[in-house]
Amino acid sequence: MENEKLLYIHIPFCDSKCNYCAFNSYTNLNHLKKIYFEALKKQWNVEKKDIDNIYTVFIGGGTPSTMPISFYEKLFSLLSPYLSNTKEITIECNPNVSYEWLKEIKNMGVTRISFGVQSFNKEKLKFLNRNHSPKQAINAVENAFKAGFENINLDLIYSTAMDTKNLLENDIKTAFSLPVTHISAYSLTIEKNTKWEGDFSKRKYNEDMEIWFIEKIKEKFFQYEISNFGNPCLHNLGYWEGKEYTAIGAGAVGFKKCKMKNEKLKMKRYYTKQDVYKYLKNPTKYKFEHLFDEDIKKEKVFLGLRSIVGFDESILNEEEKKRVDILISENKLIKKENRIFSKDFLLADAITNFILV
């Protein structure tokens, strides 16, 4: 369908703020939860005019599981006319979520659940300022399976100062013992506007250990993107394939075709207000980023090379095609029916910079 879109919904509320977290999330705004739905509704009523059907939904945060079931009853009532052909609905959760909440959210039609586990090591969880225990993480996954979820993801974080091969191997063994169908594994990054901003002592720089960790996960789960393993998340695949996506919520980012009359101006991103108070005041006040042909080309190459998506060779000019041929001869890229794929997703940045000099 022409107007079949991905939908991202951002929930900015959290019970606690992790030391490394740079997401748009807040622990001191819980009093705004009740009125947050009205702002989402107002924004949705504007955005839905461009939508016939929702292909996938991803509810992220923040911590979506901090919201009561009554909030999601209203939310899905709002979306239901557009969900008849939806292929996947994902929600992110903290491992301290209750079985009752999981059961009710499953009954509303959510098909995929993602737990922010990060580690099964008690000391590492404390180091990261996670607010759950290893036992809660294990119970959460088992409860989700018991509630009927067949598509379960858990996040793991690596390259922290605490990591050793033994610690990471124990995390992987525990993850493998659970009924999960997907693992997202993220290397720790020290980012601005986090508690650890500028403190690089919190990260361990050990490339051999990073590669080893990824290879261990690949022993059980298929790697389809640089940080993702297992049954592919259709929503994220849609991002990497360059599909349009609608985004609602404070600090959400959308991506859609540009209607301005300019041959080279193809797409635009829109950014809602990050500040929750400002978003509540005017949820449809956006900042725009306009993307031209060259911008889109770079994104297609970069996102294609860091995943199984690849990219179509026809988007390149002759000089760029020659550089691709060099990389094929060096066994770094593969060509299949005019699509180019990377043999090592970790090299996506370097290869993109080489092709698009």
N, C-alpha and C positions, 0 to 999 in steps of 0.2 A: 504493500500500500504506500502511496506517495506520502500520506500524512500519518504514517505509523512511526511513533517516536519512542525513544527511551525516556523514562521519567526518573529524575533523582529528587529525593525529598530530604532536606537537611533538618535534623533535630539538634539544636545547639546546647542542650542541657546535659550536665554530667554530675555524678555523685562525687567524683574526685578528679583532679587534673594530674595526668602522668607527667613525669619530669621532662620527657622528650617530646611531648605533644604540642604540635603547632597548628592543630585543627581549630576551627572556629567553635570553641566549646567553653562553657562557663559553669562553675559550681555554685555561684551566688545569685542566680536568676530564677530559681525554682518558682518564685511567686508569679512569674510571667507565663508559666505553663498553660494555665487555663485560657488565657487570651491569645496564645500563640496560634491556635487553630484558626481563629477568625482572620488573621493575617494571611495564613496559608490559603484559606478559602478565597480571599479577595484576589490574591495573586493568581491562583488557579483559574478563577473565572475569566481572567484576561488571557492567560496562556492557552487554555483549552480550545480557543477558537481556531487554532492551527492544527488541531489533533482530531483524527478520526478514530484511531485505535492506539492503545499503549502496548508496545512490544514487550518491554521489560520495566520493572519498577525496582529501584534500589533505595532503601531507607537507611541513611547513614547519619553519622554524627561527629562529635558529641556521642551520646549514648541513647539510641532510640528506646531501649528497654527501660529507661527511667520514666517513660510516659505510661500512664495508666491505660488499661484496655479500652476504657470509655473514649479516650482520644482517638484510638484506631478505629473504633466503631464509626465515629463521625467521619474520619478520613476516608475509609473505604466506602462509606455511603456516598461520599462526594465523587469518588473515582469510579464507582461500579459501572456507570454507563459505558466506560471506555476499556473495561477489563475482559470483555467476552473472549478475545483472542490472545490474551496476554500469555507469553511463554514462560515467564519467570518473575517471581516477586521475592526479593531478598530483604532481610532486615538484619542490622547489626545488633549484637547483644553483649552485655557484660556477663561474665560467668556467675554472678550472684543473683541471676534472675530465677524466679520460682517456676516450678513445674506447671502450676495452674496458669501462669502468664503464657508460657510456651504453648500449652494446649489450646488456649483461647486464640492466640495469634495464628496458630496453624489452622484452626477452624474458620478463620476469616479469609483464608485463601493464600497465605504466605507459603511459598514452596521451598524457600532456601534460607538458611540461617547461618550467620557468621559470628563466631565468638572471638572476642579480643582476649585470647588466653595469654599470649606473649611468652610464657614459660610455665613449666611445672615445678620449678625450683623455688622454694619458699624465700630464700635470701635474695634471689634475683628479682622476684616480684616486689619485695620490699625496696630494693635498690631502684626499681623503675617507678615506685610509688603506685603500684597497682593495688586495688582495694579488694582483691579476692585471694583465696588460698588455693594451693594445688588441688585439694580435695573438691572445692567448689567448682573448679574448672572441669574436672573429670565428671562430677555429678551433672553439670550443665549439659555436656555433650550427651551423656547417657539419658538424661531426661528429655532432651530434644528428640532423640531417636525413639524413646518410649512414647512421646507425644505424636509420633507419626512422620517426623521429618526424614526424608530420604536423601536430602542434599544438605550436608553439614560441612561448613568450613571452620577451621580455627587458624588464627594468626599466631605466628611465632616471630620473635625478634632475635637477631643475632648480631655479632660484632660489638657487643657491649664489653666494658672493661672486666666484667665478671666471668665472661665466657671462657670455658676450657672445652677441649674435645669431649671430655667425660660428661660435663654438664649438658652440652648440646646433644650428645648421643642419648642421654637419658630423656631429654625432651622429645627427641624423635621417637624413641621406643615407646614412650607413653602415648604420643599422638597416634602411632601405628596401631596401638592396642585398642583404640577407641573406634566407634562406628562413624568415622569421618570420611567424606568423599573428596575433600579438597583441603589443601594447606596453602596459606599465603605466608611467605617467609620474607621478612623485611630486614635489610641491613640497617642498623641504627645510624641515623643522621643527626648531627648537632645543628639545630635550626634556630633562626631568630625567633624572638617572642616566646621562648620556652624557658623553663627553669635552668636548663643546662646550656643556654646560649653562650657560646664562646669557650665552654669548658670541654676541650677535646680529650681530657683525661678520662672521660666517661666512655670513650669509644676505644675499641681494640682494633688496631690496623694489622690484620694478618690475612693476606690474600689466599694463602694456601688453606687456611681453616675455612674461609668463606666458600671456596670452591668445593672443599670436602663436604661441608654442610649441605650444599645444594645437591651434590652427587648422592649423598645419603638419602635425601628426600626422594630423589629420582629412582631409587631402588624400588619404591612402591607406587609413586605417583608420577604421571606423565607431566613434564614441564611444558606448558603452552605459552608462558610469558615469563619475563625475567624474574618475577617474584611469585608466580602462581603455578600450582601443581594440582592435577586431578581432573575431575569433571569440570570442563570450562564454565565459568560464569558468563552467561549469555550477555548480561548487561555490560560487563567490562569489555568483552569481545566487540560489542557494538561501538564502544568508545574508540577502540583501536582500529576498527574498520572505517572510522570516519562518519558514522551515522549521526543524524541530528539528535540532540537530546534537550528536553525541557527540564529546567531545574527550579524548584521552589524551596523557599526557606531562607533564613538569614545566612548570608555568606555563600549561597549556592551559585554555581556557575553553569550557564546553559550554552548551547551551541546550535546555531540554526543558519539557514540560507539567508543571504543578504538580498534585500529587494531593491537596493539602490542601483541606479542605472550606471554601471561601470563594468566593462567587459572583464577586467582583471580582479574585480572585487567579488569574491565568491561566498564567503561565510563571515559570520560574526559571533563573537562570544559576548554574553551579557553577564554581569556580576551584580547580584543583589547587595544591599547594604549588609556589612558584616556585623555592625553594632546592632544588637537585638532590639534596643529601644527605637533606633532609627528605622529598622526594618518594620517594626510594628506600626510605626507612624505612617510609613509609605512603602508597602511591600513591592510596588511596581516601579520604584525609582531605580533605574539601572545605570551602570557604567558599561560602555561598549568598547570592544576591541575588534577592529575590522581586519579581516584576513584576506590577503591577496593571493594570486596564483602561486607565487614563490613560497609564501607562508604555508599554504596547504600542501605543497609538494614536500617541504621539509618535514611536516608532521606525518605525512603518509609514509615517507621513507623511515623516519625514526621509530614511529609506532609499529610499523610493519616489521622492522628488523629486531625489535625487542620482544616479538611474539610470533606465533605460528601464522599470523595474518599475511606477512610479506607485503610486497607492493608490486604494482604493474609497471613493467619496464617502460611502457609508452609515455609515462609522465616525465621521463628524463630527456635531456638534450643529447646530442651526439657525443660530446666530450664526457658527460656523466656516464653514458653507456660504456665508453671505453674504460673508465675507471672501474665500473662494475665487472667488466670482462677480466681485468687484472685480478680482482678479488676472487672471481670464480676460478681462475687458473691457480691461485694460491690456496684454494680449497676453503676459503672463508665464507663464500656465498654459494648458493645453489640456484639454478634456474629451472623452473618447471612451467611449461606452457606460458612463457612470457611473464611469469611472476618470479620475483626475486625473494629468496629466503636466506636468513642467516643461520649458520651452523652453531653459533654461540651468541645467545642473547646478551651476554655480559659485554660484548663488543659493540653494541648498538650505537653508542655515542661516537666512538672512534671511527666506525665505518661510515656513519652518516656524514661526519665532518670530512672524511676522505672523498666521498662521492660528490657531495655538494660543496665544493671548495668555495 
